[in-house]
């Protein structure tokens, strides 16, 4: 990897993060000279991948019910204690 290429990669990341994680294809359209020696497949943003996840994967439950409301889930954590220091 050449010095110029590593500088371009660093600058691409500097544009990607503060602009709100736009796609690298969009950044390439804005700054085509930065991608002269770089491939789009070289850029993988973990934050972008997590943001595209729509839900968490939950394990299968062994609690199956035959009718509605025969098994109810609720939040039973009580009120938190708040210290009042003036």
C-alpha positions as CSV (number, residue, x, y, z in Angstrom):
1,X,0.0,0.0,0.0
2,X,1.5,3.3,-1.1
3,X,1.8,6.4,1.0
4,X,-0.7,8.2,-1.2
5,X,-3.2,5.3,-1.0
6,X,-3.1,5.1,2.8
7,X,-3.6,8.9,3.0
8,X,-6.6,8.5,0.7
9,X,-8.0,5.7,2.8
10,X,-7.7,7.8,6.0
11,X,-9.4,10.8,4.3
12,X,-12.2,8.6,3.1
13,X,-12.8,7.5,6.6
14,X,-12.6,11.1,7.8
15,X,-15.5,11.9,5.4
16,X,-17.5,8.8,6.2
17,X,-17.8,9.2,9.9
18,X,-18.7,12.8,10.5
19,X,-21.1,12.9,7.5
20,X,-23.4,10.4,9.2
21,X,-22.0,7.2,7.6
22,X,-23.0,7.6,4.0
23,X,-22.3,4.7,1.7
24,X,-18.8,4.5,0.3
25,X,-20.4,4.5,-3.2
26,X,-21.8,7.9,-2.5
27,X,-18.5,9.2,-1.1
28,X,-16.9,7.9,-4.3
29,X,-19.3,10.0,-6.4
30,X,-18.4,13.1,-4.3
31,X,-14.7,12.6,-4.2
32,X,-13.7,10.3,-7.2
33,X,-10.0,11.2,-6.9
34,X,-9.8,9.6,-3.4
35,X,-10.8,6.2,-4.8
36,X,-8.2,6.2,-7.6
37,X,-6.3,3.3,-6.0
38,X,-9.0,1.9,-3.7
39,X,-11.8,-0.6,-4.0
40,X,-15.1,-0.2,-2.4
41,X,-14.8,-3.7,-1.0
42,X,-11.8,-2.5,1.1
43,X,-14.2,-0.4,3.3
44,X,-16.3,-2.2,5.8
45,X,-17.8,-0.1,8.6
46,X,-19.0,-2.1,11.6
47,X,-21.3,0.7,12.7
48,X,-23.1,0.7,9.4
49,X,-23.5,-3.1,9.5
50,X,-25.0,-2.9,13.0
51,X,-27.3,0.0,12.0
52,X,-28.7,-2.2,9.2
53,X,-29.7,-4.9,11.7
54,X,-33.5,-4.6,12.2
55,X,-33.8,-6.8,15.3
56,X,-31.8,-8.8,17.8
57,X,-31.9,-12.6,17.5
58,X,-33.5,-14.2,20.5
59,X,-33.1,-17.9,21.4
60,X,-36.0,-20.2,20.8
61,X,-38.2,-20.5,23.9
62,X,-39.5,-23.7,25.3
63,X,-42.5,-21.9,26.9
64,X,-45.3,-22.5,24.4
65,X,-48.8,-21.6,25.4
66,X,-52.2,-22.8,24.1
67,X,-54.2,-19.6,24.6
68,X,-53.5,-15.9,24.7
69,X,-52.4,-14.4,28.0
70,X,-51.7,-17.7,29.7
71,X,-48.1,-16.6,29.8
72,X,-47.5,-12.9,30.5
73,X,-44.1,-11.1,30.4
74,X,-43.8,-7.9,32.5
75,X,-41.2,-5.5,33.7
76,X,-41.1,-6.0,37.5
77,X,-38.1,-3.8,38.4
78,X,-39.4,-1.4,41.0
79,X,-38.8,2.3,41.2
80,X,-35.2,3.3,41.5
81,X,-34.0,5.1,44.5
82,X,-33.0,8.7,43.7
83,X,-30.8,10.5,46.2
84,X,-31.7,14.1,46.8
85,X,-28.6,16.0,47.7
86,X,-28.9,19.7,47.6
